């Protein structure tokens, strides 16, 4: 989908306004989930609007590097808008108390397809926020490793190693609780 998104952005830069609508349609649901997990419902749409407006302006001003993945660039803008939002409301660190609640149902494949148990769900909920965020970006928001790396400002291999490390720890924790995970 990345090459398709790059083609859509090239069309938009060339003046095809329908291309932006197409890009919006392909990314809005995932971005809504990404932002919605971090702010109250009333703020989500405002942040989405600011994000897409900034994205469109950056692409048209040629601030967007065509070698970047469009979705990764969009998520990076959204993250910056979230930081701005937290500064405006006087909260320095986003509190995401139940952010891991959606991980267990979407992690079956990565954990080897084991049946979800309370133990596996508990392990997933116990992850540090940085680790659960990586898993959310990969398995819920369905970002590619390249897009996550761009968002985090590190190399793709670093993101791959981090995710594999977290999955390895999850497998080990599940094994110690008597649940074999491949």
C-alpha positions in Angstrom: 0.0 0.0 0.0 3.0 2.3 0.6 3.8 2.6 -3.1 0.1 3.2 -3.8 0.0 5.9 -1.2 3.1 7.5 -2.7 1.3 7.5 -6.1 -1.8 9.1 -4.6 0.4 11.9 -3.0 2.1 12.5 -6.4 -1.3 12.9 -8.0 -2.3 15.3 -5.2 0.8 17.4 -5.7 0.1 17.5 -9.4 -3.3 19.1 -8.7 -5.6 16.1 -8.5 -7.8 17.1 -5.4 -9.6 13.8 -5.5 -6.3 12.1 -4.6 -6.4 13.7 -1.2 -9.9 12.3 -0.6 -8.7 8.9 -1.6 -5.7 9.2 0.8 -8.1 10.4 3.6 -10.4 7.4 3.0 -7.4 5.0 3.2 -6.0 6.5 6.4 -8.8 8.1 8.4 -10.0 5.1 10.4 -6.6 4.1 11.5 -5.6 7.7 12.4 -8.9 8.1 14.3 -8.0 5.1 16.4 -4.5 6.3 17.0 -5.6 9.8 18.1 -8.8 8.6 19.8 -6.9 6.3 22.2 -4.9 9.3 23.5 -7.4 12.1 23.9 -11.1 12.6 24.9 -13.7 12.1 22.2 -14.4 15.8 22.0 -10.8 16.6 21.0 -10.2 13.7 18.6 -11.9 15.3 15.5 -10.2 18.6 16.1 -6.8 17.0 16.2 -7.6 14.9 13.1 -8.6 18.1 11.2 -5.4 19.9 12.3 -3.4 16.8 11.3 -4.9 16.5 7.8 -4.7 20.2 7.2 -1.0 20.3 8.2 -0.3 17.2 6.0 -2.0 18.8 3.0 -0.1 22.0 3.5 3.2 20.3 3.9 2.7 18.2 0.8 1.7 21.2 -1.3 4.6 23.3 0.0 6.9 20.5 -1.0 8.0 20.0 2.7 7.1 16.4 2.2 10.0 14.2 1.1 8.6 11.8 -1.5 11.0 9.1 -0.1 9.0 9.1 3.1 5.9 6.9 3.5 2.8 9.1 3.4 1.1 7.3 6.2 4.2 7.5 8.4 4.5 11.2 7.7 0.8 11.6 8.6 1.2 9.7 11.9 4.3 11.8 12.8 2.2 15.0 12.2 -0.6 13.5 14.4 1.9 12.8 17.2 3.1 16.4 17.0 -0.5 17.6 17.2 -1.1 15.4 20.2 2.0 16.9 21.9 0.7 20.4 21.1 -2.7 19.4 22.5 -1.2 18.2 25.8 0.8 21.4 26.1 -2.3 23.5 25.6 -4.3 21.6 28.3 -1.3 21.6 30.7 -0.6 17.9 30.7 3.0 17.1 30.1 2.7 13.3 29.7 -0.3 11.6 28.0 -2.0 9.2 30.4 -3.3 6.1 28.5 -4.7 4.0 31.3 -6.6 1.5 29.3 -4.6 1.7 26.1 -3.7 -2.0 26.2 -7.3 -3.2 26.4 -7.5 -3.5 22.7 -4.2 -5.4 22.3 -5.2 -8.9 23.4 -7.7 -9.5 20.7 -5.4 -8.4 18.0 -2.3 -10.1 19.1 -3.3 -13.7 18.4 -1.2 -14.1 15.2 1.9 -12.6 16.7 1.7 -14.8 19.7 1.4 -17.9 17.6 -2.4 -18.0 17.4 -2.9 -19.2 21.0 -6.3 -18.8 22.4 -6.5 -15.7 24.5 -6.6 -16.4 28.2 -6.7 -14.1 31.2 -3.0 -14.7 31.7 -2.1 -13.6 28.1 -4.3 -10.6 28.4 -2.8 -9.7 31.8 0.7 -10.0 30.3 -0.2 -7.7 27.4 -1.7 -5.1 29.8 1.4 -5.2 32.0 3.7 -4.0 29.2 5.4 -0.6 29.6 3.7 2.1 27.5 6.5 2.3 25.0 6.3 -1.4 24.3 2.5 -1.5 24.1 2.7 1.6 21.8 5.0 -0.3 19.4 2.6 -3.2 19.3 -0.4 -0.9 18.8 1.3 0.8 15.9 2.2 -2.5 14.2 -0.8 -4.7 14.9 -3.7 -2.3 15.5 -2.8 0.8 13.4 -1.2 -1.6 10.9 1.8 0.6 10.2 4.7 -1.0 8.4 8.1 -1.2 10.1 9.3 1.6 7.9 6.4 3.8 9.0 7.0 3.1 12.6 10.7 3.7 12.3 10.0 7.1 10.6 7.5 8.0 13.4 10.0 7.0 16.1 13.0 8.5 14.4 15.1 5.3 14.3 16.0 2.7 11.8 13.7 0.0 10.5 16.0 -2.7 11.9 15.8 -1.1 15.4 12.0 -1.2 15.3 12.1 -4.8 14.1 14.4 -5.8 17.0 12.3 -3.9 19.5 9.1 -5.6 18.4 10.7 -9.1 18.3 12.2 -8.5 21.7 8.7 -7.6 23.1 7.1 -10.6 21.4 9.9 -12.8 22.8 9.2 -11.6 26.3 5.5 -12.1 25.8 6.1 -15.6 24.6 8.4 -16.4 27.6 5.9 -14.9 30.0 3.1 -16.9 28.6 5.2 -20.1 28.7 5.9 -19.5 32.4 2.2 -19.2 33.0 1.7 -22.6 31.4 0.5 -21.3 28.0 2.7 -22.4 25.1 3.1 -19.6 22.5 4.9 -20.1 19.2 
